[in-house]
Amino acid sequence: MKAAPTAGNGRAVVVTGASRGIGAVSAVRLSSEGFRVYAAVRAARDADEARTLGLIPLRLDLTDAGSIEAAAHQVTADLADGELYGLVNSAGIVLPAPLEHMRAADFRHQLEVGLTGQLVVTQAFLPLLRAARGRIVNVSSVSGRVASPFIGAYSAAKHGLEGLSDALRRELRPSGVHVSVVQPGAIATELPAVLMRDVEAAYAELPPVARQHYGDTFLRYGRALAENHARHGSPPETVARAVLAALTARRPRTRYAVGAQAGSVVTASRLLPDRLLDWLLLRTLERTAAGRSTGRR
Ligand SMILES: NC(=O)c1ccc[n+]([C@@H]2O[C@H](COP(=O)([O-])OP(=O)(O)OC[C@H]3O[C@@H](n4cnc5c(N)ncnc54)[C@H](OP(=O)(O)O)[C@@H]3O)[C@@H](O)[C@H]2O)c1
């Protein structure tokens, strides 16, 4: 009996950040839908793990142009038809700090991993994507619409990724390559625990003048943000579904806002004036932080 066609139909996709979280779950989901998935990871053990899941590992670090080039060469050599149907840019980090006191090197690193790296990866794979008239899916965030305090560098990178994606979509229109943005809200991955750890470490390193300026607000709001994600976050499968939709819909959307709080944040950013949004966001963070300290959640 002839096998039923799958959504992926053997077409090749590259997923970055595939060692864990949204990237890992998306890679496995796309593979189960019949895509030939190249899982871009940093560590050797994650490459081994990807292989056991039936994925094809690529070693790629967004801060290492050589590794990106090598990964593109590997895929080019491996593809029989020279066609890459999809690129899912999911890898990312969050470096928290009050902007006034953030080290310039940390700010640059956030932009390197959260914005420049996405462009360099996209450039490396575009010849293959063009050949397939394929699709690019950039995993942004609701932080690409509304900037929370103390993760300003991350918000800057995500706002940048939104603008980059819009420009790229318009530039690539004649080529038939489509660009979608996925904007997750709160998603329960390892990211909240890592954020919590990084907020505490960054707070411990703040100079006395920063503590004078910001008191413990940075610590309280940072913890509140992380805990909101961990407690109320949607499963990463929610985002994987949107990634799949962006790759397979006959008419893919330009933006997919998905997961806990995504819809309300995006709607608020469209409808509310900035000052009202400031008030609402700060009040929500204050309430979450206060609830946290009194045990009310
Ligand atoms: N979780 C959320 O609530 C949420 C909400 C909105 C948007 N997002 C976005 O969704 C994407 C995935 O987030 P997640 O929650 O899945 O995060 P995660 O669980 O922390 O996973 C992050 C992934 O990025 C990879 N990565 C980090 N630095 C890298 C680098 N320099 N080069 C290559 N890969 C690197 C990590 O690889 P290693 O394992 O090697 O570190 C890991 O695979 C990110 O872009 C994030 O901003 C997440």
The ligand as an SDF file (V2000), in Angstrom:
LIG
                    3D

 48 52  0  0  0  0  0  0  0  0999 V2000
   10.3320   30.4110   26.8250 N   0  0  0  0  0  0  0  0  0  0  0  0
    9.6290   31.5260   26.6480 C   0  0  0  0  0  0  0  0  0  0  0  0
    8.7880   31.9030   27.4770 O   0  0  0  0  0  0  0  0  0  0  0  0
    9.8080   32.3550   25.3910 C   0  0  0  0  0  0  0  0  0  0  0  0
    8.9220   33.4180   25.1990 C   0  0  0  0  0  0  0  0  0  0  0  0
    9.0750   34.2090   24.0670 C   0  0  0  0  0  0  0  0  0  0  0  0
   10.0770   33.9450   23.1520 C   0  0  0  0  0  0  0  0  0  0  0  0
   10.9050   32.9030   23.3540 N   0  0  0  0  0  0  0  0  0  0  0  0
   11.9600   32.6870   22.3470 C   0  0  0  0  0  0  0  0  0  0  0  0
   11.9280   31.3530   21.8990 O   0  0  0  0  0  0  0  0  0  0  0  0
   13.2370   30.9420   21.5220 C   0  0  0  0  0  0  0  0  0  0  0  0
   13.5680   29.6420   22.2320 C   0  0  0  0  0  0  0  0  0  0  0  0
   13.4220   29.8560   23.6270 O   0  0  0  0  0  0  0  0  0  0  0  0
   13.3550   28.6380   24.6570 P   0  0  0  0  0  0  0  0  0  0  0  0
   12.3730   28.9990   25.7000 O   0  0  0  0  0  0  0  0  0  0  0  0
   13.2260   27.3660   23.9140 O   0  0  0  0  0  0  0  0  0  0  0  0
   14.8190   28.7790   25.2990 O   0  0  0  0  0  0  0  0  0  0  0  0
   15.7800   27.6740   25.9410 P   0  0  0  0  0  0  0  0  0  0  0  0
   15.0130   26.4990   26.4270 O   0  0  0  0  0  0  0  0  0  0  0  0
   16.6320   28.4320   26.8910 O   0  0  0  0  0  0  0  0  0  0  0  0
   16.6530   27.2080   24.6690 O   0  0  0  0  0  0  0  0  0  0  0  0
   17.5070   28.1270   24.0520 C   0  0  0  0  0  0  0  0  0  0  0  0
   18.1900   27.4670   22.8950 C   0  0  0  0  0  0  0  0  0  0  0  0
   19.0480   28.4350   22.2600 O   0  0  0  0  0  0  0  0  0  0  0  0
   20.3460   27.8580   22.1270 C   0  0  0  0  0  0  0  0  0  0  0  0
   21.4090   28.8520   22.1390 N   0  0  0  0  0  0  0  0  0  0  0  0
   21.7160   29.7310   23.1200 C   0  0  0  0  0  0  0  0  0  0  0  0
   22.7960   30.4410   22.7720 N   0  0  0  0  0  0  0  0  0  0  0  0
   23.1770   30.0030   21.5480 C   0  0  0  0  0  0  0  0  0  0  0  0
   24.2380   30.3260   20.6680 C   0  0  0  0  0  0  0  0  0  0  0  0
   25.1560   31.2510   20.9660 N   0  0  0  0  0  0  0  0  0  0  0  0
   24.3400   29.6560   19.4960 N   0  0  0  0  0  0  0  0  0  0  0  0
   23.4410   28.7030   19.1750 C   0  0  0  0  0  0  0  0  0  0  0  0
   22.4250   28.3220   19.9730 N   0  0  0  0  0  0  0  0  0  0  0  0
   22.3010   28.9760   21.1490 C   0  0  0  0  0  0  0  0  0  0  0  0
   20.4700   26.9170   23.3240 C   0  0  0  0  0  0  0  0  0  0  0  0
   21.5140   26.0030   23.0880 O   0  0  0  0  0  0  0  0  0  0  0  0
   22.3980   25.3990   24.3120 P   0  0  0  0  0  0  0  0  0  0  0  0
   21.5910   24.2430   24.8610 O   0  0  0  0  0  0  0  0  0  0  0  0
   23.6570   24.9820   23.6580 O   0  0  0  0  0  0  0  0  0  0  0  0
   22.5740   26.4890   25.3190 O   0  0  0  0  0  0  0  0  0  0  0  0
   19.0750   26.2960   23.3110 C   0  0  0  0  0  0  0  0  0  0  0  0
   18.9860   25.2880   22.3380 O   0  0  0  0  0  0  0  0  0  0  0  0
   14.1790   32.0850   21.9020 C   0  0  0  0  0  0  0  0  0  0  0  0
   14.4570   32.8550   20.7660 O   0  0  0  0  0  0  0  0  0  0  0  0
   13.3560   32.8800   22.9070 C   0  0  0  0  0  0  0  0  0  0  0  0
   13.7110   34.2420   22.9370 O   0  0  0  0  0  0  0  0  0  0  0  0
   10.8090   32.0920   24.4620 C   0  0  0  0  0  0  0  0  0  0  0  0
  1  2  1  0
  2  3  2  0
  2  4  1  0
  4  5  1  0
  4 48  2  0
  5  6  2  0
  6  7  1  0
  7  8  2  0
  8  9  1  0
  8 48  1  0
  9 10  1  0
  9 46  1  0
 10 11  1  0
 11 12  1  0
 11 44  1  0
 12 13  1  0
 13 14  1  0
 14 15  2  0
 14 16  1  0
 14 17  1  0
 17 18  1  0
 18 19  2  0
 18 20  1  0
 18 21  1  0
 21 22  1  0
 22 23  1  0
 23 24  1  0
 23 42  1  0
 24 25  1  0
 25 26  1  0
 25 36  1  0
 26 27  1  0
 26 35  1  0
 27 28  2  0
 28 29  1  0
 29 30  1  0
 29 35  2  0
 30 31  1  0
 30 32  2  0
 32 33  1  0
 33 34  2  0
 34 35  1  0
 36 37  1  0
 36 42  1  0
 37 38  1  0
 38 39  2  0
 38 40  1  0
 38 41  1  0
 42 43  1  0
 44 45  1  0
 44 46  1  0
 46 47  1  0
M  CHG  2   8   1  16  -1
M  END
$$$$
